[in-house]
Amino acid sequence: MKLPNNTFLEALRAKKKPLIGCWLGLPDPNAAEIAATAGFDWLDIDQEHAPFELSDVASHLRAIAPYPPAAIVRAASDDPTLIKKLLDLGAQSLLIPMIETGEQAQACVNAVYYPPQGQRGVGTSLARAARWNGISDYVHSANEQIGLFVQVESQAAIDNLDDILATESIDGVFIGPSDLAASMGKLGAADDEKVLQAISLAISKAQSAGKFAGILALSEGLQSQCTASGIDFIGVGVDTLLLRNGLINCRRQHD
């Protein structure tokens, strides 16, 4: 049995245009499977804000696996024990929230990779990722198939972005416009000019450092700006909002 390739990293390295994704916040795996048939390049399972337990993450990974989109998991925090569990469940691409310094980025590297690259603990007989020891060389090949993306979503992160991007084994950064705006005194105004300037700066610095840059951008204006700035992957929808808006629009058609 062979470890699956990280199709998200492969697509990023081969990309000719931004990879388009959708955020998943509904813990029912049926919602994940429906989203997996909709033509997105990637789907993000959001454990940070949505009500996902570890078993729900596992169910979503299984629901998405037969379909083309790559699965990404946004961890609830940078806690190394949580990261270890998500990797053992089979997550190959991780978003780690609220990283503000190079030291925090290095701690993420330590949590994500097996030695000597990092300090991830070994428990393959219990791990879905290793197919419960069914993948004989898992511990020797897993590091190559892990995508690590740290979220820069505060003014402090922007100030320390050079140090974050200089961290070896970080594949890229993910910009959080809402939290970034809040940290800049612009709560609820992610389209403020100063916030947009910070986003463009982050994308440019990531490109110069040879790292990938991603963002969740729900407005057409922000999507257009980020695409023009060379964003590598962009989330354009959230399943909860799409469901709510679809229901509202359906009802309004019958007023």
N, C-alpha and C positions, 0 to 999 in steps of 0.2 A: 504494500500500500504506500502511495506517495503523498507527500504534503502538497495540498493545492497551492498553486501560484497565487500571489496577491494581485488580483486582476485590477484593483484600483491603482496600485503603483504602476503596473504595466500600461494602463490607459493614460495616466498622467505623463509618463515618459514618452509616449507615442502621440500625445495629443496634438491636434491641429486647430482645435477650438476649445473653449471652456467645457469641462464636463458638467453636465446639468444634473442636479440632485434634488431630492425632496426629504424633508424632515419627518420623522415618525414619532408621534407622541401617544398614539393609541396602543395600549399594550396587547390588544387582541391580535394574535398572529394572522387572522383572516385579513385584517387591515394591511398588514405587512405584505401578505401574498398578493392582494389586489394591487398595491402600489408597485410590486415587483413586476407586474404585467403591463405597466403603463408607459414603458419606454425610457425611463430615467437611466442615467449612467451610474448613479450611486444613490443609496438610501442611508440616511443617518438614524440610528436608534438612539434616542435621547434619554439617557439615564439621569442626566443632571436635573432637568425640570419636570419631566414626565414621570408617571407613576410606574416605573419599571423596576421590578425585583430581578435578581440574577436569573431566576427561572424564566421570566418573561423575555429577557435578552436572549437566552438560549432558544426559546421558541421562535423568536423573530429571526435569528440566524438560520434556523432550520427552514423557516418558511421562505426566506429569500434565496437560499442556496441553490435551488434548481433553476433559477431564472438569471438573466444576463446582468442585472445591476449588481455592483459591488456593495457589500455591507460595511458600513462604518459604525463604530460605537462611540458615542460621547459618554465618557465616564462621569460619574457623579462628582468625583474629586480626583486629586492627584495622590490619594492614599495608595501606597504600594501594595497593600494586601488586596484592595479592590482591583487594582490593575492586574495583579497576578491571576485573580479569579476570572476576570474578563478574558484574558489571554487563554487561560486553560479551557474556557467555554468554547473557544474557537474564533474569537475576534482577531482579525489580522490587521485591521487599520483602526487606530484609536485617536480620538480627539480628547485632549486633556485640558479642562477649563482653568481659567484664571491664573495663567503663568505670567509672572511679572519680572523675573530676573533670570540671568544665565544660570544661577545656582539652582533655581527651581527646575529649569529645563534639563539640567544635568541630572537632577534627582529623578526626572521622568525617564531619562535614558537608563539610569540604573535599575529602575523598576521594570522596564519593558524587556530588556535584552538579557539573555543568558550570559554567564561569564565566558570569556574575559571582557566582553563589550559592556556588560552590565552586571546586575546582581539578582536577576530573577531567580526565584526558587524553583526547584525541579520536583514535579509531582506527576509525571506523565501517566502513571498507571490509573490515575483518577481523572485524566484530562480528555475531554472530547476533542480538543485540538490535536492531540496525539493519537486519536482513535484508540484510547486506552491501551497504549503501547503497540497498537497495530501498525503505526508508522515507525519503523525501527530506528531511523536516523533523525527522528524529530528534533532532539536536542541539538543536533549539529546543523540542521537546516532551517530551524524556526526563525533565527535572527534575520536571515535573508528575506523572509516573507512578511516581515512586520513593517507596517507604515505608522510612523509616529508624528502626529501633528499637534502642536501646542497652541492653545488659544491665547491670542493677544487681544485683550478687551478692556484695557484701562490706559489712562495716560501714563501710568508708571511703566506699563509694558512697552508703550511706544518709546518712552524715554530710554528704556534698556534694550531696545530691539536689536541693536548691533550685537550685544552680548548673547542674546537668545539665539540669534541666527548663526552665531559662531560656534554653537554647541554641536559637536560631532554627533552623528546618528539621528539628528532631528531632520525629518523629511520636509517639513514645511510648517507654516503658521496658518492659523485660521482666525480671521478677524470677526469679532463679535460687535456689530455696530451699536446695538442697544446699550450694552454695558459700557462700551467705550464712550458713547454720548453721555451716559449718566455720570461717569467719572470726570467728564470735562464740564460738568455743570449744565448739561444739555439734555436732561432726562426727558425721554419721549420725543427727542428731536434728532434722530439719527441722520436726517438729511440736512442738518445745519452745515454751513460752509466749512467751519473749523473741523467738524467731524469728518466731512468728506475729504478735506486736505490730509488729515491724519490717516485715513484709509488709503488714499493714493500713495502716501509716503511709505506705509507698511508694504504695499504691493511692490513698489519700486525697490525697496531695500531687500525684500525677499528675492526678487529677480536678480539683483546684483550679487547676492550671496549664493546663488545657485539653488535656492530652495523653492518649493511650491507654495502658492498662496491660495487660500480659499475664503469664502464668506457666505453668510446667509443673508440674502438681499431680497426682500419681498416687494419692494416698489420698483416700478419700471425704470425710474430715474436712476436709482442706485445700481440696478442691474446693468444699465447702459454704461454708466461711468466705470464700473468695475471691469466690464468686458473691454472697454476701450483702453483701460489701464493694463490689460494683459492678465487678468485673473485666471488662475488655472482650473479652479472648480468652484461652482456657485450653486447654492441652494436657492430655489426659486419658489418653494411652496412648503406648507406644513399641513400634514394630513388633517389635524383638528380644524384648522381654518378652512381648508378646502371643503370638508364635510359641512361645517356650519354655513359657509357662504353658499354652497350648493343647495342646501335645504332652504335657506332664506330666499334664494332666487327662484327655486321651484315653487315655493308658496306664493311669491309675488306675481308669478305668471297667472295666477288664478284669482287675483283681486279684481 
